[in-house]
């Protein structure tokens, strides 16, 4: 799907899918592509679509519409174009013309046979080409070839540097380090442009060993303005005699003998500048007049090429960060949308329980102390108890939701300690007995005999088993005779512990089985948060294990929580008393309040 993605400006990170035939870009609330940029007109531009053609037209805006840095009145967009309106920069992503499927009929790969007539005459490892560019490789007596190879070396090292990091500061430090290895500069810095203010700000500074780092690096604003306005690199080999620079700014007074300043030109914008110079005292400058300069036009040309590579890397990193931010915002929006509905249901349950409590209190106050009203007083107390039970259930639901959110929101390192797996699971079974009774579901708890004491995080495993058992009981809601079997196992041979939870519920369709561990995907309708299974899987993976699932529609499901756990030799094996299977009676629904937490 085609889209406009804001990569710069107040709405950075916002993506606008393009599905309709016409879109208006501007500040007005009714615009499909609404921007909060004060320099964008109310109705700034129009984007119309016809098939795979996207036509952008300026609507007489105050500040104009630019595509790839050029002012346009009408322009056909292609994927990758950058649209600038006001201070906002939008990346257009459209459908690519042609696809891999179109080429499949044009290219054939011959099947492998013993003799197909092909003969490999030479081969070279991936690093073979780069070795030719390394210093000392095949030294040539030809000065021109030696110089060309030296230039290739610095460009190759630059390409490697920009491809190995997404950290802008680390990248720029590496670029300056290579420049100082290649040319005899005394000082240098990299300045990047702030696109909100248009000002250059220093990001990296470097000086040659022996040069005092306490000395302030002074750069002529005239040079910076010239480079950024003309988009040209400059070389000054005699700052005193260079007519381009204003003597009033006098970089000569700072002892600058030679300087190179080049623009960091990206695909569409100047990202900043790279500056290097040599410094010398005014007295020595007079003595050194007539000597050949340290910086040449060849240095200038290569500096421009290096700056271009660095600018592309900075640009890519900025866009990548914007994409990551957009994904985070989308995830936050999805989280809010998913959880708000569930929280609303919980609050409705709390409100219903509170209503029953208030109703019971009012009835109790009316008959309290009056002779012959004992039965009415008892009914009022029963109403209060029912209301309080509903409030408690919803309190448990909100507590479970918060715990799932906290567990899923951050990486958590398990805190293993000597624990009994049977005791942990027994506590979960005991906790879920009431819920199973409400669902008329039998719990068949089969703890392993002679289960040893193991090293694992009891709180984490408790949380994971609780989520899985809750889902199993809920899955038996429609079963005539619901049954959930819980087993613990331990294999001393491979030091693996298992908790197996099986139910005879509705089962899971094969196409749904693939995404049951996806966040916010729930098959419980409005009752499920879509967090229980992902949280349980996350906990097991943090323990170095996983959850295995087997399911047949109409027959039920089996979830196996499997994780490595070593035994504790210092303590004797513990044997838990098995909990006898219990058949619970179903609970009649309340007539007064429909509490969604009961279903």
C-alpha positions as CSV (number, residue, x, y, z in Angstrom):
1,X,0.0,0.0,0.0
2,X,1.3,3.5,-0.9
3,X,1.8,5.9,2.0
4,X,3.2,9.3,3.1
5,X,5.5,9.0,6.0
6,X,6.6,12.1,8.0
7,X,10.3,11.9,8.6
8,X,10.9,15.4,9.7
9,X,8.7,18.1,11.4
10,X,6.2,18.3,14.3
11,X,4.4,15.2,13.0
12,X,7.5,13.0,12.7
13,X,6.7,9.3,12.8
14,X,3.2,9.7,11.5
15,X,2.2,7.5,8.5
16,X,-0.7,8.3,6.2
17,X,-1.9,5.3,4.1
18,X,-3.1,6.3,0.6
19,X,-6.2,4.3,-0.2
20,X,-8.6,7.0,-1.5
21,X,-8.5,8.7,-4.9
22,X,-7.9,12.3,-3.6
23,X,-6.0,13.6,-0.5
24,X,-5.6,17.2,0.7
25,X,-2.4,18.0,2.6
26,X,-2.7,20.9,5.0
27,X,-3.4,22.2,8.5
28,X,-7.3,22.1,8.4
29,X,-9.0,19.4,10.6
30,X,-10.9,18.0,7.6
31,X,-7.7,17.2,5.6
32,X,-6.9,13.5,5.2
33,X,-3.2,14.4,5.6
34,X,-3.3,16.9,8.4
35,X,0.0,18.4,9.6
36,X,0.5,20.6,12.7
37,X,3.2,22.6,11.0
38,X,2.5,26.4,11.3
39,X,4.3,27.0,7.9
40,X,1.9,24.7,6.1
41,X,-1.1,26.3,4.5
42,X,-4.6,25.2,5.5
43,X,-5.0,23.5,2.1
44,X,-1.4,23.2,0.9
45,X,-1.4,20.5,-1.7
46,X,-3.5,17.9,-3.4
47,X,-2.5,14.3,-4.0
48,X,-4.6,12.4,-6.5
49,X,-4.3,8.7,-7.4
50,X,-5.3,6.8,-10.5
51,X,-4.2,3.2,-10.5
52,X,-0.5,3.2,-9.7
53,X,-0.1,6.9,-10.7
54,X,0.2,9.5,-7.9
55,X,0.0,13.1,-8.9
56,X,1.0,15.9,-6.5
57,X,-0.3,19.4,-7.1
58,X,0.4,22.6,-5.2
59,X,-2.8,24.5,-4.2
60,X,-1.3,28.0,-4.3
61,X,0.3,27.5,-0.9
62,X,2.2,30.4,0.8
63,X,5.5,28.6,1.1
64,X,5.4,26.3,-1.9
65,X,5.6,22.6,-2.3
66,X,8.9,20.9,-3.0
67,X,9.8,17.4,-4.3
68,X,13.3,16.3,-3.8
69,X,14.3,19.9,-3.1
70,X,12.7,21.4,-6.2
71,X,9.8,23.7,-6.2
72,X,6.8,22.2,-8.1
73,X,3.3,23.1,-9.2
74,X,2.5,19.6,-10.4
75,X,4.6,16.5,-10.1
76,X,4.2,12.7,-10.7
77,X,5.5,11.0,-7.6
78,X,7.6,7.8,-7.6
79,X,8.5,5.6,-4.7
80,X,11.2,7.2,-2.6
81,X,10.4,10.9,-3.4
82,X,10.6,13.4,-0.6
83,X,7.8,16.0,-0.4
84,X,8.5,19.1,1.6
85,X,5.7,21.4,2.8
86,X,6.6,24.1,5.3
87,X,9.1,22.6,7.7
88,X,7.7,19.1,7.3
89,X,9.4,16.4,5.1
90,X,7.3,13.5,4.0
91,X,8.6,10.3,2.3
92,X,6.4,8.9,-0.4
93,X,6.4,5.1,-0.7
94,X,4.4,3.8,-3.6
95,X,4.0,0.6,-5.6
96,X,7.2,-0.3,-7.4
97,X,6.9,-0.6,-11.2
98,X,7.5,-4.1,-12.1
99,X,8.1,-7.0,-9.7
100,X,10.0,-10.1,-9.2
101,X,7.1,-12.1,-10.5
102,X,7.3,-10.2,-13.9
103,X,10.9,-11.5,-14.3
104,X,10.3,-15.1,-13.4
105,X,9.4,-16.0,-17.0
106,X,12.5,-14.2,-18.4
107,X,15.1,-16.0,-16.3
108,X,15.8,-19.7,-16.2
109,X,18.2,-21.5,-13.8
110,X,19.5,-24.8,-15.3
111,X,19.3,-27.8,-13.0
112,X,22.5,-29.1,-11.5
113,X,24.0,-31.9,-13.7
114,X,27.5,-33.5,-13.7
115,X,28.5,-31.9,-17.0
116,X,26.5,-28.9,-18.1
117,X,29.4,-27.4,-20.2
118,X,30.2,-24.8,-17.5
119,X,33.8,-24.5,-16.2
120,X,34.9,-22.2,-13.3
121,X,38.2,-20.7,-14.3
122,X,38.8,-18.6,-11.2
123,X,37.4,-17.8,-7.8
124,X,38.1,-15.2,-5.2
125,X,36.9,-14.9,-1.6
126,X,34.7,-12.0,-0.5
127,X,37.8,-10.4,1.2
128,X,40.0,-10.9,-1.8
129,X,38.9,-7.6,-3.5
130,X,39.4,-5.6,-0.3
131,X,42.9,-7.0,0.3
132,X,44.0,-5.3,-3.0
133,X,43.1,-1.9,-1.4
134,X,44.9,-2.5,1.9
135,X,48.2,-0.5,2.6
136,X,51.3,-2.3,1.3
137,X,49.4,-4.5,-1.1
138,X,51.2,-4.7,-4.5
139,X,53.1,-1.5,-4.1
140,X,53.4,0.2,-7.5
141,X,56.3,2.3,-8.8
142,X,53.9,4.3,-10.8
143,X,53.2,7.5,-8.7
144,X,49.8,8.0,-10.3
145,X,48.7,4.5,-9.7
146,X,50.0,4.6,-6.1
147,X,48.1,7.8,-5.5
148,X,44.9,6.4,-7.0
149,X,45.1,3.3,-4.9
150,X,45.7,5.5,-1.8
151,X,42.5,7.4,-2.6
152,X,40.6,4.2,-3.2
153,X,41.8,3.0,0.2
154,X,40.4,6.0,2.1
155,X,37.0,5.7,0.2
156,X,36.9,1.9,0.9
157,X,37.5,2.5,4.6
158,X,34.8,5.2,4.5
159,X,32.4,2.8,3.0
160,X,33.2,0.2,5.6
161,X,32.8,2.8,8.4
162,X,29.3,4.0,7.3
163,X,28.0,0.4,6.9
164,X,29.1,-0.9,10.3
165,X,27.2,1.4,12.7
166,X,23.9,3.1,13.2
167,X,25.4,5.4,15.9
168,X,25.9,8.8,14.3
169,X,28.4,10.1,16.8
170,X,30.5,6.9,16.6
171,X,30.3,7.1,12.8
172,X,31.5,10.8,12.7
173,X,34.3,10.0,15.1
174,X,35.5,7.2,12.8
175,X,35.3,9.5,9.8
176,X,37.4,12.2,11.5
177,X,39.9,9.5,12.6
178,X,40.4,8.3,9.0
179,X,40.7,11.9,7.7
180,X,43.5,12.6,10.2
181,X,45.3,9.4,9.2
182,X,45.2,10.5,5.6
183,X,46.0,14.2,5.7
184,X,48.2,16.4,8.0
185,X,45.5,18.5,9.6
186,X,45.9,20.0,13.0
187,X,42.2,20.4,13.9
188,X,38.8,19.4,12.6
189,X,35.2,19.1,13.4
190,X,31.9,17.9,12.0
191,X,28.8,20.1,12.3
192,X,25.3,18.9,11.6
193,X,22.3,21.0,10.6
194,X,19.3,21.3,12.9
195,X,16.4,21.3,10.4
196,X,14.1,23.0,12.9
197,X,16.3,26.0,13.4
198,X,18.5,25.8,10.3
199,X,21.6,26.3,12.5
200,X,24.8,24.2,12.4
201,X,25.8,22.6,15.7
202,X,29.2,20.8,16.3
203,X,28.9,17.0,16.9
204,X,32.5,15.8,16.7
205,X,35.8,17.6,17.3
206,X,39.4,16.3,16.8
207,X,42.9,17.7,17.0
208,X,46.3,16.2,16.2
209,X,48.4,15.0,19.0
210,X,50.5,17.9,20.4
211,X,47.8,20.4,19.6
212,X,46.3,21.7,22.9
213,X,42.7,20.6,23.2
214,X,41.9,23.5,25.5
215,X,42.3,25.9,22.5
216,X,38.9,26.9,21.1
217,X,38.4,25.9,17.5
218,X,37.3,29.1,15.7
219,X,35.6,28.7,12.3
220,X,34.8,31.6,10.1
221,X,31.0,32.0,9.7
222,X,31.8,33.4,6.2
223,X,33.2,30.1,5.2
224,X,30.3,28.1,6.7
225,X,27.7,30.4,5.0
226,X,29.5,30.1,1.6
227,X,29.7,26.3,1.8
228,X,26.1,25.8,2.9
229,X,24.6,28.4,0.5
230,X,26.6,27.5,-2.6
231,X,26.8,23.8,-1.7
232,X,30.5,23.8,-2.6
233,X,33.6,22.7,-0.9
234,X,36.2,25.3,-0.3
235,X,40.0,25.2,0.1
236,X,42.0,28.1,1.3
237,X,45.7,27.7,1.1
238,X,46.5,31.2,2.2
239,X,43.8,32.6,4.4
240,X,45.4,36.1,4.6
241,X,45.2,36.6,0.8
242,X,41.9,34.7,0.0
243,X,39.5,37.4,-1.2
244,X,36.4,35.3,-0.5
245,X,36.7,35.8,3.2
246,X,35.9,38.9,5.2
247,X,39.1,40.2,6.8
248,X,36.9,41.5,9.7
249,X,36.3,37.9,10.7
250,X,40.1,37.3,10.4
251,X,40.7,33.6,10.7
252,X,44.3,34.7,10.1
253,X,44.3,36.2,13.6
254,X,43.5,32.7,14.9
255,X,46.6,31.3,13.2
256,X,44.8,29.4,10.5
257,X,47.1,28.9,7.5
258,X,45.1,26.4,5.4
259,X,41.5,25.1,5.7
260,X,39.1,22.8,3.9
261,X,35.4,23.0,4.5
262,X,33.0,20.7,2.5
263,X,29.2,20.2,2.6
264,X,27.8,16.9,3.7
265,X,25.4,16.6,0.8
266,X,22.8,13.8,1.2
267,X,20.3,12.6,-1.3
268,X,18.1,15.7,-1.0
269,X,19.5,18.0,1.7
270,X,22.8,19.3,3.0
271,X,23.1,17.5,6.3
272,X,26.1,19.6,7.7
273,X,29.7,20.3,7.0
274,X,33.2,18.8,7.6
275,X,35.9,21.3,8.5
276,X,39.7,20.8,8.9
277,X,42.6,23.3,9.1
278,X,46.2,23.7,10.0
279,X,47.1,26.3,12.6
280,X,50.3,28.3,13.0
281,X,51.3,31.4,14.9
282,X,51.2,34.7,13.0
283,X,55.0,35.0,13.4
284,X,55.8,31.6,11.9
285,X,53.2,32.2,9.2
286,X,55.4,35.0,7.8
287,X,58.5,32.7,7.9
288,X,56.7,29.9,6.1
289,X,55.4,32.0,3.2
290,X,56.4,30.5,-0.2
291,X,56.3,26.9,1.0
292,X,54.0,24.4,-0.8
293,X,50.6,24.0,0.8
294,X,49.6,21.0,2.9
295,X,46.1,20.9,1.4
296,X,45.6,20.5,-2.4
297,X,42.6,20.4,-4.7
298,X,42.9,16.6,-4.7
299,X,42.4,16.7,-0.9
300,X,39.3,18.9,-1.5
301,X,37.8,16.5,-4.0
302,X,38.3,13.5,-1.8
303,X,37.0,15.3,1.2
304,X,33.8,16.1,-0.8
305,X,33.4,12.4,-1.6
306,X,34.0,11.4,2.1
307,X,31.5,14.0,3.3
308,X,28.9,12.7,0.8
309,X,29.2,9.1,2.1
310,X,29.0,10.4,5.7
311,X,25.9,12.4,4.8
312,X,24.1,9.4,3.3
313,X,24.8,7.4,6.4
314,X,23.5,10.2,8.7
315,X,20.5,10.6,6.5
316,X,19.8,6.8,6.5
317,X,20.2,6.7,10.3
318,X,17.8,9.6,10.8
319,X,15.2,8.0,8.6
320,X,15.7,4.7,10.3
321,X,15.1,6.3,13.7
322,X,12.0,8.0,12.4
323,X,10.7,4.6,11.2
324,X,11.4,3.0,14.6
325,X,9.6,5.9,16.3
326,X,6.7,5.4,13.9
327,X,6.5,1.7,14.8
328,X,6.7,2.6,18.5
329,X,3.8,5.1,18.1
330,X,1.8,2.5,16.2
331,X,2.5,-0.1,18.9
332,X,1.4,2.4,21.6
333,X,-1.8,3.2,19.7
334,X,-2.5,-0.5,19.3
335,X,-1.8,-1.1,22.9
336,X,-4.2,1.7,24.0
337,X,-6.9,0.6,21.7
338,X,-6.7,-3.1,22.8
339,X,-6.4,-2.4,26.6
340,X,-8.9,0.4,26.8
341,X,-11.7,-1.9,25.7
342,X,-10.7,-4.5,28.2
343,X,-10.3,-2.0,31.0
344,X,-13.8,-0.6,30.2
345,X,-15.3,-4.0,30.6
346,X,-13.6,-4.4,34.0
347,X,-14.8,-0.9,35.1
348,X,-18.3,-1.9,34.1
349,X,-18.1,-4.9,36.3
350,X,-16.8,-2.8,39.2
351,X,-19.7,-0.4,38.7
352,X,-22.2,-3.2,38.7
353,X,-20.8,-4.6,41.9
354,X,-20.8,-1.2,43.5
355,X,-24.4,-0.7,42.5
356,X,-25.3,-4.0,44.3
357,X,-23.4,-2.9,47.4
358,X,-25.1,0.5,47.4
359,X,-28.5,-1.2,46.9
360,X,-27.9,-3.6,49.7
361,X,-26.8,-0.9,52.1
362,X,-29.9,1.2,51.4
363,X,-32.2,-1.8,52.0
364,X,-30.3,-2.7,55.2
365,X,-30.6,0.9,56.5
366,X,-34.3,0.8,55.9
367,X,-35.0,-2.3,58.0
368,X,-32.1,-2.1,60.4
369,X,-33.3,-2.4,64.0
370,X,-37.0,-2.7,63.0
371,X,-38.8,-5.7,64.5
372,X,-40.0,-8.4,62.1
373,X,-37.6,-7.3,59.4
374,X,-34.9,-9.8,60.0
375,X,-35.5,-11.6,56.7
376,X,-35.3,-8.3,54.8
377,X,-32.0,-7.5,56.6
378,X,-30.6,-10.9,55.7
379,X,-31.5,-10.4,52.0
380,X,-29.8,-6.9,52.0
381,X,-26.6,-8.5,53.4
382,X,-26.8,-11.2,50.7
383,X,-27.1,-8.5,48.1
384,X,-24.0,-6.7,49.5
385,X,-22.0,-10.0,49.5
386,X,-23.0,-10.6,45.8
387,X,-21.9,-7.1,44.9
388,X,-18.6,-7.4,46.8
389,X,-17.9,-10.7,45.1
390,X,-18.3,-9.0,41.7
391,X,-16.0,-6.2,42.8
392,X,-13.4,-8.7,44.0
393,X,-13.5,-10.7,40.7
394,X,-12.9,-7.5,38.7
395,X,-10.2,-6.4,41.1
396,X,-8.5,-9.8,40.3
397,X,-8.9,-9.1,36.6
398,X,-7.3,-5.6,36.7
399,X,-4.5,-7.0,38.9
400,X,-3.8,-9.8,36.4
401,X,-3.9,-7.3,33.5
402,X,-1.4,-5.0,35.2
403,X,0.9,-7.9,36.0
404,X,0.8,-9.0,32.4
405,X,1.6,-5.5,31.2
406,X,4.5,-5.2,33.5
407,X,5.9,-8.6,32.6
408,X,5.6,-8.0,28.9
409,X,6.8,-4.3,28.9
410,X,10.4,-5.0,29.8
411,X,13.1,-7.7,29.6
412,X,13.2,-9.6,32.9
413,X,16.0,-11.8,34.0
414,X,14.7,-14.8,35.9
415,X,15.8,-15.1,39.6
416,X,16.2,-18.9,40.1
417,X,16.0,-20.3,43.6
418,X,15.5,-23.7,45.1
419,X,11.8,-24.4,44.6
420,X,9.2,-27.2,44.4
421,X,7.5,-27.2,41.0
422,X,4.6,-29.3,42.5
423,X,4.0,-26.7,45.2
424,X,4.0,-23.8,42.6
425,X,1.5,-25.6,40.4
426,X,-0.5,-26.7,43.4
427,X,-0.9,-23.1,44.4
428,X,-2.1,-22.2,40.9
429,X,-4.6,-25.1,40.9
430,X,-6.0,-24.0,44.3
431,X,-6.2,-20.4,43.1
432,X,-8.3,-21.4,40.0
433,X,-10.6,-23.9,41.7
434,X,-13.4,-21.3,42.2
435,X,-13.1,-20.2,38.5
436,X,-13.3,-23.8,37.4
437,X,-16.4,-24.3,39.6
438,X,-18.1,-21.3,37.9
439,X,-17.4,-22.9,34.5
440,X,-18.5,-26.4,35.7
441,X,-15.1,-27.7,34.8
442,X,-13.3,-30.5,36.6
443,X,-9.6,-30.0,37.5
444,X,-7.5,-33.2,37.4
445,X,-4.3,-32.4,39.1
446,X,-1.6,-35.0,38.7
447,X,1.7,-34.0,40.3
448,X,4.8,-36.0,39.5
449,X,5.8,-38.4,42.2
450,X,9.3,-37.9,43.8
451,X,9.6,-34.5,42.1
452,X,13.1,-33.1,43.2
453,X,13.7,-29.6,44.3
454,X,14.7,-27.5,41.2
455,X,16.4,-24.2,40.5
456,X,13.9,-21.9,38.7
457,X,12.1,-18.6,39.2
458,X,8.9,-19.6,41.1
459,X,7.1,-16.3,40.6
460,X,7.7,-16.3,36.8
461,X,6.6,-20.0,36.4
462,X,3.6,-19.3,38.6
463,X,2.5,-16.5,36.4
464,X,3.0,-18.5,33.2
465,X,1.1,-21.6,34.5
466,X,-1.7,-19.3,35.8
467,X,-2.3,-17.8,32.4
468,X,-2.3,-21.2,30.6
469,X,-4.6,-22.8,33.2
470,X,-7.0,-19.8,33.0
471,X,-7.2,-20.1,29.2
472,X,-7.8,-23.9,29.5
473,X,-10.7,-23.4,31.9
474,X,-12.2,-20.7,29.6
475,X,-11.8,-23.0,26.6
476,X,-14.1,-25.6,28.4
477,X,-17.0,-23.1,28.7
478,X,-19.1,-24.7,26.0
479,X,-18.1,-28.3,26.8
480,X,-20.9,-30.4,28.4
481,X,-18.4,-31.9,30.9
482,X,-15.4,-29.7,30.9
483,X,-12.2,-31.2,32.1
484,X,-8.6,-29.8,32.5
485,X,-5.7,-32.1,33.3
486,X,-2.6,-30.6,34.9
487,X,0.6,-32.6,35.1
488,X,4.2,-32.0,36.2
489,X,7.1,-34.0,34.8
490,X,10.9,-33.9,35.2
491,X,13.6,-35.6,33.1
492,X,16.8,-36.1,35.1
493,X,18.5,-37.2,31.9
494,X,18.3,-33.8,30.2
495,X,17.4,-31.7,33.3
496,X,14.1,-30.6,31.8
497,X,11.0,-29.7,33.7
498,X,7.5,-29.7,32.2
499,X,4.0,-28.5,33.1
500,X,1.4,-30.1,30.8
501,X,-2.1,-28.5,30.7
502,X,-4.7,-30.3,28.6
503,X,-8.4,-29.5,28.1
504,X,-11.3,-31.0,26.3
505,X,-12.6,-27.6,25.1
506,X,-13.3,-26.2,21.6
507,X,-9.7,-26.6,20.3
508,X,-7.9,-24.2,18.0
509,X,-8.2,-24.0,14.2
510,X,-4.9,-24.7,12.4
511,X,-4.9,-21.2,10.8
512,X,-5.3,-19.6,14.2
513,X,-2.6,-21.7,15.8
514,X,0.1,-19.8,14.1
515,X,-0.7,-16.4,15.8
516,X,-1.9,-17.4,19.3
517,X,1.4,-16.0,20.7
518,X,1.0,-12.7,18.9
519,X,0.5,-9.7,21.2
520,X,-3.2,-8.5,21.4
521,X,-4.5,-11.4,19.3
522,X,-7.3,-13.0,21.4
523,X,-10.0,-15.6,20.5
524,X,-12.1,-14.8,23.6
525,X,-13.8,-11.8,22.1
526,X,-14.2,-8.9,24.5
527,X,-13.0,-10.9,27.5
528,X,-9.4,-11.5,26.4
529,X,-6.5,-9.0,26.4
530,X,-4.3,-10.9,24.0
531,X,-1.5,-10.7,26.6
532,X,-1.8,-14.0,28.5
533,X,-0.2,-16.4,26.0
534,X,2.6,-13.9,24.8
535,X,3.5,-13.2,28.4
536,X,3.7,-16.9,29.3
537,X,5.8,-17.6,26.2
538,X,8.1,-14.7,27.1
539,X,8.6,-16.0,30.7
540,X,9.4,-19.5,29.4
541,X,11.9,-18.2,26.8
542,X,13.5,-16.1,29.6
543,X,14.1,-19.4,31.4
544,X,15.6,-20.9,28.2
545,X,12.5,-22.9,27.4
546,X,9.3,-22.6,25.3
547,X,5.6,-23.5,25.1
548,X,4.6,-26.4,22.8
549,X,1.0,-26.6,21.6
550,X,-1.0,-29.4,20.2
551,X,-4.7,-28.8,19.3
552,X,-7.5,-30.4,17.4
553,X,-10.7,-28.4,16.7
554,X,-13.6,-29.9,18.7
555,X,-11.3,-32.1,20.8
556,X,-9.3,-29.8,22.9
557,X,-5.7,-28.5,23.3
558,X,-2.5,-29.4,25.2
559,X,0.0,-26.8,26.2
560,X,3.4,-28.0,27.4
561,X,5.5,-25.5,29.4
562,X,9.0,-26.8,29.0
563,X,12.2,-25.3,30.6
564,X,15.6,-26.4,31.7
565,X,16.0,-26.7,35.5
566,X,18.8,-28.3,37.5
567,X,18.2,-30.2,40.7
568,X,19.4,-29.0,44.1
569,X,21.6,-31.8,45.4
570,X,21.8,-30.4,49.0
571,X,18.1,-31.1,49.6
572,X,16.3,-34.5,49.4
573,X,13.6,-34.9,46.8
574,X,10.2,-33.6,47.9
575,X,7.0,-35.5,47.3
576,X,3.7,-33.6,47.2
577,X,0.4,-35.1,48.1
578,X,-1.7,-35.2,45.0
579,X,-4.9,-33.1,44.9
580,X,-7.9,-35.3,44.2
581,X,-10.0,-34.4,41.1
582,X,-13.0,-32.2,42.0
583,X,-16.2,-31.8,40.0
584,X,-17.5,-28.3,40.6
585,X,-21.1,-27.2,40.3
586,X,-22.0,-24.4,37.8
587,X,-23.0,-21.1,39.3
588,X,-26.4,-19.6,38.4
589,X,-26.1,-16.3,36.7
590,X,-27.1,-13.2,38.6
591,X,-30.4,-11.6,37.7
592,X,-29.6,-8.1,39.0
593,X,-26.4,-7.3,37.2
594,X,-24.8,-8.7,34.1
595,X,-21.1,-9.0,35.2
596,X,-18.9,-9.7,32.2
597,X,-16.2,-11.1,34.4
598,X,-18.3,-14.1,35.3
599,X,-18.5,-15.3,31.6
